[in-house]
Amino acid sequence: MRGSGGSEGGIGMFSIGFVLSLLSLYFFFDSVQVTTQGFGALTSFVHRTAGGGMAGTASMGLVFVPFFLGVVSLFVNAKQTWAWILMWCGLGILVIEILSRITFLMNVRTSYLLILVVLFAAGAGLMIRSYRSIEATQPPKNT
């Protein structure tokens, strides 16, 4: 029976390796927290240039203005090139601002992390090994 990679056998080995790798990735992503905090790329620039006095007014709402004006202009006349440029630039500013605020926190013990790494490595090794034929992985028989 042909298995993974066209080799003889190896389907069970590949399946076990795949499950081990997926399990370790699930536990890894389960231990990572994604939060947003502080200022983004553009609002931190406004905060720094204002000398810190505008901490309360350098809000995320200001970065919506170009996108909002572009969308309104497109509803008035969709053939305006400047409105399309303004809308796409505003969308780009929003994406940069949101992505620059993301913080990844990993709250995991070292022993737990080592188990995750070993589990993933074992799964990847089993998947790679399954591409070889079963006969090639066994020692030769003495007759």
Order of alpha helices (4+ residues) and beta strands (2+ residues): alpha-beta-alpha-alpha-alpha-beta-alpha-alpha
